[in-house]
Amino acid sequence: MPVDVEFAIANGLIYWLQVRPITTGKFEHETIWDNSNIGENYPGITLPLSASFVQYTYYIAYNQMLKFIGVNSESYKKMLPLLKNMAGNINGSLYYNVTSWQKLLSFLPFGDKISKQYTKSLGMEDAGFDSFNSKSSLFSHLKLIFNLLKAFVFFNKHKLNYEKNFNEIITNYKNELFENKSHSELIVEYYKLEKQMLEHWIAPMLNGLFTLIVSSLLKNVVKKSGLEKSYPNFANDILFSQGELISLKIVREFQLLIADIQSENALYELFLQKDEPEIMQVLESDFKEFKLKIETYIENYGERCDDGELKMEILNYKENPQGFILFLKKNSKVKLEQVAKTFSFDYKSILQKEFPINKLKQIAFKKLINWNINLIRNRENFRFMRTKAFAVVRRIFRQIDVELLKNNLIEEKGDSLYLKFDELIEKPVSSQFKRLILKRKNEYLGYETLKIENRYLQKGDKFSTIEQNTSQISNNLKGIGCSSGILTKKVIVLTDSNIENLNIADSILVSHYFEPGWINLFSKAAGIISEKGNLLSHTAILCREMGIPSIVAAKGILKQLKTGDLIKMNGATGEIERL
């Protein structure tokens, strides 16, 4: 925040005499914080180590991005406070600093338009912001445009370098043991890994930016072309069943495991009646072939978990194989025939039909669509690579916790999760660890009873909640259509507590958001409606890949629908009608 400083300089030293906050209203800048998108990866309470690590990694990644595209030094200095404040922890939950993101994006060519699209792309409500104030010269601006165009043209080279570097790192660290290393040695290991990762990390950063730009451009072109009149969801329907998504492969292979369980009575009864330790014992003795399939799955995808896989405090399936057995156990109880999917989308035929003479327009559309499909595919695949990289980082932090406990610097296992990244890694002051941990544990006990608000407005050091617009207009509700198809079905409101006992055959599933632990339900549902989410969220991408009509960001839907309600949903327009 702005501060009033009195200081003196003597003999080459600065002496701070007084530093105090400026509290007059004209200095209280407004900042908007939003949980609606980041909450998908960091649901619920997020402990200080995870939250501060997110803040730090955003800073170093986007710092690299700005240097890569050639931001001038004067503008870069102004951007530093924004870079260090792109995410934060409010009442124990993680939020995006929407104001910082939009200001940073507004610096780019056509930045004001890109910034406005930012909130829409993440399924957030609009947010006002002041454009980034920069005195960039015409030369600096042209240099920025040139560097971005060059990066776009040669993006595939950056992508290949990133994938090669990433695979080498993951291979090298696969069997790396961090035991018997001191706290200081583990810090060295972390920075060594960070340096190796950052060498080619520019590829996912560029991909994220280009996805935002190309998706927005495609939507505008489709709107101006008149295609929306006949195909209201054209820009999203092009993504139907494009394949090559690692997330879809993970779901398909998981469903094969479920099918194996449900096809053999003895195996099904085992998962139905026994607990996880006993299931593992019986698999070892009686179902060795199936146990091998489980081990292969965990080896390939075990960096994932049911929920919150990017949190330091969560155990993934490689760290906790029993957690995967429980995951199988829950999903194997949903024993239904897959609902037949009939929707298909051949955009090439549509373009030929709509623009039979204008071949140039057909070519331009196909090129833009191809870019969009590839970028979104990259984005989803890069997400899984990020998860694998984070799993290595988490192993280092797990061992730091072991070392601190061994040296009596913390009271119990897991206490280091209540420290922040800089306290633990950048400038560790171990003598203060126990005091800080006790203080934060008490704070977090208070957070557990608080409602996680969707959006906050910050003025100075004060936070106030912002009420979101409801989606109700009489019996008509609305969200963002992300996967086409029109259905009239009964609703089932899904929660973590009722998932095991529901008959979801031929129903539309409605939830606050769809947790990774519910993936076996995706192929069973007739349609899906999520109160949270966006067009590029994990849920939306999987629904499109599997041909399931879906609507996301249907704000307030859970207050207006209950299990048993009959609705008509339009996955193209996002319209929901209660009948």
Buried (B, 14 or more C-beta within 10 A) or exposed (E): EEEEEEEEEEEEEEEEEEEEEEEEEEBBEEBBBBBBBBBBBBBBBBBBBBBBBBBBBBBBBBBBBBEBBBBBEEBBEBBEEBBBBBBBBBBBBBBBBBBBBBBBBBBBEBBBBBBBBBBBBBBBBEBEBEEBEBEBEEEBBEBBBEBBEEBBEEBEEBBEBBBEBBEEBBEEBEEEEBEEBEBEBBBEBBEEBBEBBBEBBBBBBBBBBBBBBBBBBBBEBBEEBEBBEEBBBBBBBBBBBBEEBBBBBBBBBBBEBBEBBBEEEEBBEBBEEBEBEEBBEBBEEEBEEBBEBBBEBBEEBBBBBBBBBBBBBBBBBBBBBBBBBBBBBBBBBBEBEEBEBEBEBEBEEBBEEBBEEEEEBBEBBEEBBEBBBBBBBBBBBBBBBBBBBBBBBBBBBBBBBBBBBEEEBBBEEBBBBBBBBEBBBEEBEBEEBBEBBEEBBEEBEEBEEEEBBBBBBBEBEEBEEBEBEEBBEEEEBBBBBBBBBBBEBBBBBBEBEEBEEBEBEBBBBBBBBBBBBBBBBBBBBBBBBBBBBBBBBBBBBBBBBBBBBBBBBBBBBBEBBEEEBEBBBBBBBBBBBBE
